[in-house]
């Protein structure tokens, strides 16, 4: 019996996260531990935490899990694993070990589905050179899957969302639109080619982009996931104490994403992300509404957004293209801190 996992969820992938505004409220009540070996914590809401072991080694620690973002169990496992591992790449680290996080109801779904999800995660982790050495399961519905991941990084070579500098250009390594396309699949609005491409991108590891970042000693980056392009740009701007301008006409899009938005396919997570960013956003009456909403689309296993010095940006972009990330593009710039953190232009 073929099981369509999307029939079991309302929100899947990173669009199932609570709103960034609610998250900030929760984090206000969480005390920060005091330890000089903690190099990155939740203070800047970066992609992962980093703990120094010695002068040559630090651990990158992260976790992520969510409900199904696609119909096929094996592909869901692949996507969830790629998304979890991606936070280590965004910090400039090398992922090494992982633990499964699995919520599944054997009373409502066949155990074969459970096995396929885990197999997808195992195969994607193996591709990344990550060894899954255990995990934890709960009886729960709808199913949810992800990983807790440990990586290595040199303490002097950490990449953070606080590393953007005025004058830098912003490069994005994957097109935007996975949330819109997968919502379009549920509504019968997205075509097969766009669905196939969205799944390919979500399964694509960010290791290639990370290697390019390390080669050029880039210090500022983040991966674009559940808070959308504008939401993650805002977190980078706040952490770096700069302003960021995104040129939405330069942002690469998956297939017919613009037309899907134009036809009214706007996922609920987009409005939650807009609500978070809006007070920090310079209003632009000329901004194309469709492009504006695309900036807030919640991505699952999205690309890297890196802040690159202007004198090497073309070289970095060429290397990304040569490495197979052919849709990588310069999408904006970093400026001195202005009245607002973020601006979106056509």
Helices and strands as residue ranges (DSSP letters): G 5-8, G 13-16, H 20-27, E 38-40, G 42-44, E 49-54, E 57-67, H 73-90, E 94-103, H 111-127, E 131-138, E 144-153, E 169-172, H 178-187, H 192-203, H 207-215, E 220-223, H 228-240, E 243-247, G 248-250, H 257-262, H 268-277, G 278-280, E 281-282, H 289-294, E 304-308, H 313-322, E 329-335, E 342-345
